[in-house]
Amino acid sequence: MQAMPTLNLRDGTVEQKRQEIKAYFLDSFDTYESLFSCLANDDVFYQRPEKLRHPLIFYFGHTATFFINKLVLSKAINERINPKFESLFAIGVDEMSWDDLNDENYDWPKVEEVRQYRNQVRTLVCDLIDTMSFSMPIDWESPMWPVVMGIEHERIHLETSSVLIRQLPIASVRPSPEWPACSTMQTNAEALEANVLMTVPAQKVINDKAWDSAYYGWDNEYGSQQESVSEFSASKFLVSNGEYLSFVQDGGYNNAKYWEAEGNKWREYTKAQHPVFWIKKGDEYLYRSMLEEHPLPLDWPVDVNYHEAKAFCNYLSEKTGELIRLPTENEWQALRQQAGVTQTVYSEGFNIALQKYASSEPVNVNKSGEFYDVVGNVWQWTETPIYPFEGFNVHPLYDDFTTPTFDNKHNLIKGGSWVSTGNEAMKDSRYAFRRHFFQHAGFRYVQGKRVIAVNDFDYESDTQVSQYSEFHYGDEYYGVPNFAKASAQFCIDAMQGRQHAKALDLGCAVGRSTFELAKYFDHVDGIDFSARFIKTAFEMQERGEIRYNLIEEGELTSFKARKLSALGLDDSVDKVAFAQGDACNLKPQFTGYDLIFLGNLIDRVYSPRKVLTDMATRLNKGGLLVVASPFTWLEEYTERSEWLGGYKDENGETLSSTQALEDALGQSFKRIAEPKDIPFVIRETKRKYQHTLSEFNVFEKIE
């Protein structure tokens, strides 16, 4: 059963494309239903082969409801077919958790009811394709895009559902001539060709799928990224069952030293002793393909998760004395280039897109250049957690397709498997899974001259840190200018004509004002009491980018990525230094400043007077002290006896914080400007914001 390749959405007439899309839809819909026809009976639909997933009945209905839900969202249709189904089958399992699911929360319908529903969806989508008004080319804005999105979504679930079916008991499935397994296999270990390392020379890798690409893409594929990849060596073959068998027989699953910390937790949790698709029978192993059990085919690629692949690499490193690891995403791209695999859509010559079998085949069949299975047979794990390219954007109809995986917990797999169809069977595809999950995925190993640094930082989900990240580096709200930038500019304007070698941003939070001040000063120290804030500032300095999630409403969040370069602050990176510190007890080296800026700090320390007294010793004569504060005195931060104003004095007279601040500074300072209010807005949720005025006071040190 060979699947249709993904469509070129730019070439041809409207009517030609209408017919192609209809054929592509029916090919997808029919293939998906054919896969589920491999279940032994309807009772199997209610089995859960993987406890991290719903029963199979969910996936049978899910891809059909996806069409309806996206078409309603895009306003292509106004009425639903079955609102109950379109809710029940809408949302899959949260793969961020290892928790069991409670079937008592679901009232699963009869299989025949879902079959009838799928027929209704088939009719509706075909009629819509026949009658929809659209123009060429088809792009993100096209009314036909959500139809293609539904087709490509179903093709993803074709593969993930085949993995679940492969995990069922063998009695729950039945062989099908439409889904044949390869019959060629080697069961004699001595006949296996040894895997060897082949050199991949240094080369430049460019990822630059354009927004006007002719082929459908998911959000994470678009944008630009490039790297000069250093020379490395890669294994000629994918790791076979036979090669992996030595790791199993040498007790690899019982030796914690080979496993990374996360992998060791998985090993202890699952008590795994061998790959999931191996079956131990006495002293021998059988192998489970999707619909059959075979003697272990030693020359087929092993199917493992990332943890198992990584453990094998560590094991091989010990045996060889060399650094053996998985490739990065860009190293895989370099290998693909070196092997001469240039097709945008993979077709003949690979075990992919159901062109050959409904299973793997030997690792020494599909040759490209000096390597085998650069594409197809099984996916290949990489060291790279998925991340967005420059220019990343989400599609409004599917804004959570990729962003939940930007958490440093989902690693990219490359190359596709025997059942990867549509967009999956393309050079630009970027799919990532949790490291403990199973796909039809294996690996090849590499030996590099150095440890490769891969993307390894999370999206900040700490609510306060995320709010402050947006406050400093994010959007402006309700016409109020960015406060960190405005604060720095206020200080810079006040400094005109004065010495400006060194500044202190005390209470710098996540660092935007520090970077802004560095546009004017030769050096700026940014200090904050919060290690979480300073960590974020460090990340922005070291990586030039921070990522965080903002609360929209309830548990719903949105993804943000902010870069220094987009703010024009690249040149500030080498002029700032961040440190955690107590404003009431700074280390002595923080001294000799021409400017000290206390931004919304003075009403959040336990001894404001101590801070002001200390600042006098750290500021150069003629330097400026800028104190900005809304003077929101709260006893949870500052005992009332320490407040600077905000109460009536012993004579019953009102003492404002403005006056108390000036009194506390004494004869060493003089005010050089009247107080000025600068507004700021902090976003809490999509519909809740804090609007505040901060009073700026400027003093010159005169002695």
C-alpha positions, -999 to +999 in steps of 0.1 A: +000+000+000+020+030-013+008+063+001+004+094-021+032+119-015+025+153+000+012+178-026+028+207-044+005+236-034+018+262-057+018+247-092-013+240-114-048+254-118-075+256-091-094+227-106-063+205-109-054+212-073-090+206-062-089+171-077-054+164-062-065+175-027-096+154-029-075+123-040-050+131-013-077+133+013-093+100+003-059+083+002-053+095+037-088+086+050-088+052+034-053+043+045-061+053+081-092+031+082-073+003+065-048+004+094-076+000+120-090-029+100-060-048+112-075-051+147-088-085+154-123-074+164-142-043+177-133-051+213-097-043+206-106-006+200-111-003+237-078-017+247-050+007+257-017-007+245+002+022+260-009+036+293+003+071+283-023+070+256-060+067+252-077+035+240-075+030+202-112+041+198-100+077+206-076+078+177-101+062+153-124+092+159-098+119+166-085+125+131-121+129+118-131+154+145-099+173+138-112+182+104-145+194+117-130+214+146-105+232+124-130+239+097-154+254+123-125+275+137-116+287+102-153+295+095-152+272+065-183+255+079-209+268+104-225+237+118-210+206+135-218+170+127-217+156+162-208+181+189-204+153+215-178+134+194-161+166+184-155+173+221-148+137+232-122+130+205-107+165+203-078+165+228-053+138+232-032+127+262-009+152+279+024+135+270+042+156+295+030+132+322+036+096+331+003+094+350-023+069+342-055+080+325-089+074+341-112+057+316-141+063+339-140+099+327-149+089+292-180+074+277-166+058+246-191+052+218-196+020+198-171+014+170-199+014+144-210+048+156-175+061+150-174+044+116-207+062+106-193+095+119-162+091+098-184+085+068-202+117+075-170+136+078-157+120+045-188+132+027-186+167+042-149+172+034-153+159-001-182+182-007-163+211+007-133+204-015-156+203-045-172+236-038-148+257-018-137+290-035-099+294-033-071+306-055-036+294-062-011+292-046-024+276-014-007+292+016-013+298+053-041+323+045-059+301+020-093+287+029-080+253+017-051+253+041-071+238+071-082+209+048-046+201+039-037+206+076-063+179+085-049+155+060-013+160+072-025+157+108-041+123+100-009+111+084+009+118+116-016+097+135-014+070+109+022+065+121+016+070+159-014+047+157+006+020+140+031+022+169+002+016+194-011-013+173+024-027+174+022-027+212-010-047+213-009-084+222-004-104+191-038-120+195-054-085+192-043-080+156-046-099+123-022-100+093-033-081+063-021-084+027-023-046+026+002-043+054+029-069+046+061-073+066+095-078+050+104-114+047+141-109+043+160-112+075+193-125+089+192-145+121+228-156+121+250-132+141+282-144+125+269-133+090+263-097+100+285-071+084+303-050+110+292-014+115+320+010+109+325+048+112+327+069+080+340+104+079+316+133+072+337+164+063+331+198+078+303+217+059+277+244+062+241+234+069+213+258+061+177+254+072+156+280+054+121+268+045+104+298+031+069+309+040+060+306+003+073+270+000+054+248-024+048+221+002+028+221+034+047+226+066+042+227+103+051+258+122+085+246+134+099+241+099+097+277+088+123+303+094+161+303+091+190+286+109+225+277+098+256+262+113+291+254+102+292+217+112+327+204+122+340+172+108+327+140+125+324+103+118+290+085+116+281+048+116+277+034+081+245+016+091+218+022+116+223+002+147+209-032+141+192-056+165+223-077+162+247-049+171+224-038+200+221-074+213+257-072+226+246-043+249+217-064+262+238-095+267+265-076+285+239-065+311+235-030+298+199-027+311+212-035+346+241-012+347+232+024+358+266+038+346+256+036+310+224+056+315+219+094+318+201+106+349+167+109+332+172+076+314+181+058+346+148+070+362+130+056+331+149+023+334+141+019+371+105+029+365+098+005+337+122-023+348+130-027+311+155-055+302+155-052+264+139-032+236+101-029+238+095-048+205+117-077+216+100-107+232+120-129+255+113-166+250+136-187+271+172-178+261+160-164+227+143-133+215+114-129+191+107-096+173+073-079+170+066-061+138+032-044+136+011-075+129+035-105+133+061-121+155+094-132+139+127-147+150+148-117+160+160-102+126+195-093+136+201-072+104+170-050+109+174-017+128+167-018+165+136+002+177+144+021+209+137+053+227+163+081+232+173+068+267+182+033+253+200+048+223+220+071+246+229+042+269+242+022+240+264+051+229+278+053+264+284+016+265+302+018+231+323+047+243+335+026+272+343-003+249+362+018+223+377+045+245+363+071+221+335+097+226+305+080+209+272+099+209+241+106+189+242+131+161+228+166+164+200+177+141+225+196+119+250+168+119+222+146+105+216+173+079+253+173+071+253+135+067+223+137+044+241+163+023+273+142+022+253+111+012+238+131-018+202+129-005+187+160-020+150+153-026+126+177-010+100+149-009+115+114-004+103+088-029+120+058-045+151+042-031+140+043+006+119+022+029+095+051+036+059+061+029+047+025+027+066+022-006+080-012+004+067-028+036+047-024+067+079-031+087+116-024+087+140-042+064+177-050+067+200-021+073+223-029+043+197-024+016+191+013+011+224+029+002+231+066-004+267+075-010+287+056+015+258+054+041+227+033+044+193+043+056+200+080+057+163+082+052+136+057+060+134+023+077+132+039+112+135+074+125+168+084+140+171+100+174+193+131+177+209+149+207+189+181+198+158+191+218+135+208+194+136+246+193+122+273+169+142+287+140+146+325+136+113+338+123+092+311+140+055+318+141+024+297+150-006+291+128-037+306+144-057+275+137-031+253+155-012+274+179-002+245+201+012+221+176+048+227+185+051+252+213+043+227+241+074+208+230+098+237+234+106+225+269+140+208+265+122+175+271+114+166+234+142+155+212+141+157+174+139+125+153+150+127+117+147+107+085+113+091+087+103+054+090+086+029+068+052+043+076+061+080+075+040+096+048+030+131+036+049+159+053+068+133+075+086+121+044+102+154+036+137+169+042+122+198+061+102+178+086+109+184+122+092+160+147+101+156+183+091+133+211+096+129+248+128+109+253+110+080+270+085+076+241+086+049+214+081+055+177+094+033+149+127+049+158+162+038+161+196+055+158+230+058+143+259+069+163+287+094+156+322+101+169+331+138+170+362+157+179+344+175+206+313+175+227+286+193+207+266+219+226+230+215+217+200+236+225+194+229+261+174+256+278+138+255+288+109+278+283+104+297+315+071+287+331+076+303+365+047+328+365+065+357+381+096+353+360+075+350+329+056+382+338+088+401+343+103+387+311+073+401+292+075+433+313+111+439+303+114+424+268+079+419+256+051+439+240+038+473+251+003+474+264-023+502+263+002+526+248+025+527+278+061+526+267+084+499+279+093+508+315+128+493+316+138+512+284+121+544+296+139+541+330+173+538+313+166+566+290+155+588+319+188+581+336+208+587+304+191+620+298+199+631+334+236+622+329+242+644+300+276+662+304+287+640+332+313+612+335+297+579+323+322+551+327+303+529+351+268+524+364+249+501+388+214+489+381+204+477+416+172+457+415+177+449+379+152+420+378+156+402+344+180+428+331+165+450+303+174+483+320+209+470+325+213+463+288+197+497+279+221+516+302+250+499+286+243+517+254+256+548+271+279+536+299+312+517+294+302+491+320+270+483+339+265+460+368+231+445+372+223+431+406+191+416+420+182+396+451+162+370+430+183+342+416+155+334+393+156+369+378+194+369+375+193+334+358+170+349+332+193+379+327+223+356+324+205+336+298+197+367+278+233+378+280+248+344+271+224+332+245+209+364+233+174+350+237+149+340+264+118+319+261+088+319+284+051+310+286+025+336+295-008+328+311-037+335+288-065+322+310-067+294+334-043+267+323-039+281+288-006+297+280+011+313+250+047+310+239+071+339+237+107+341+225+126+374+228+160+382+214+184+410+222+191+415+186+155+424+179+158+451+206+190+466+192+209+456+223+235+432+208+263+457+215+255+458+252+263+421+259+300+426+266+294+457+287+272+442+314+278+419+343+250+403+363+252+391+399+228+380+427+231+403+457+214+418+487+209+455+482+212+460+519+246+441+520+264+444+487+299+430+483+326+457+485+338+454+449+306+470+437+318+506+439+331+536+419+299+543+400+289+574+380+253+564+382+233+542+406+198+534+396+174+519+421+144+508+400+113+500+420+135+487+448+134+510+478+100+499+490+109+462+486+140+461+509+141+455+546+161+486+554+157+514+529+179+538+549+207+513+550+206+510+513+207+548+508+236+552+533+255+525+515+249+540+480+266+572+492+298+553+497+296+536+463+288+566+441+315+589+427+314+626+436+293+643+410+276+610+402+238+606+401+215+585+423+182+578+406+155+564+429+123+552+412+095+538+432+057+537+434+062+538+472+039+509+478+049+502+514+040+467+527+050+451+559+056+418+541+087+435+526+096+463+550+087+467+587+067+498+593+094+513+614+117+512+584+093+529+559+104+561+543+073+581+547+038+571+538+025+579+573+020+608+597+050+618+618+051+622+656+037+657+651+007+644+632+020+658+600+019+639+567+053+626+557+054+618+520+079+593+507+093+620+484+102+641+514+114+612+536+137+601+508+153+635+505+157+637+543+173+603+545+200+612+519+210+642+541+238+667+533+257+644+509+232+648+481+212+675+464+181+672+443+187+683+408+152+678+393+116+677+405+100+643+409+086+628+377+060+600+374+067+573+347+039+548+342+043+510+337+020+481+329+026+445+340+006+418+322-008+391+345-031+374+321-047+381+287-073+403+304-056+414+337-029+440+339-013+461+366-011+498+358+012+517+381+031+551+383+067+551+395+081+583+409+116+592+397+138+613+420+173+624+409+201+634+433+237+644+428+264+634+452+281+666+463+305+654+489 
